[in-house]
């Protein structure tokens, strides 16, 4: 039961509701990432020590793939039973999570997520949280942010 390995993601259910983003795991449980996501363009940089979860929906916005970046709390067997993947990066490492979505580990125990939703062919959400709170973001292209 490791919690320091990469774990490939499965497909999770997604429901975009007024209250936020609902994710239905493959084991049938659900979670609500609260609040309408803040729209961001370009690169999103997390605060130091924050957990970072990246969700990319399919074009129908009813399914998606979710990865926890540098999560060191959740054991492999839990991730595997829920369909959530995990990627562990060391400082200075960068990886393309999905076409059009790149994540990198930068100094100060921070994570950067950069996305091109047109290439990803779906919506790109980033959930940033710690023991004191959570924030939801949607990464969009600049022309979409102006609408």
C-alpha angles and dihedrals in degrees: 000000000000128000099188102067133095111256121197114236128237127203119286130191118253130200119181106208134170091258094054139277120330117204119196111202123215090253090062098254120124136206131194120221096206129232133019107295118254110244114240132178128203116003127357116209119197125217119257115289096005122142113242124205119182121200123186116187127209117246091270090056090223098100135031150160121254130197131184110216115218093345107167098172104065119077121229094246092057092050092047092051092050099043093240117134130211133214122194116202130180122218110291094020122125131188137178103236094188132350105293096014120094128178127192136182111229133182123292094044090286133140128214123204121193122184144179104196091194090062092040088053091218144050119297119215128182121196116197119190148153135173091290103049152326137242130197125209136180116207112217137168116264093252090056092049090057092058 
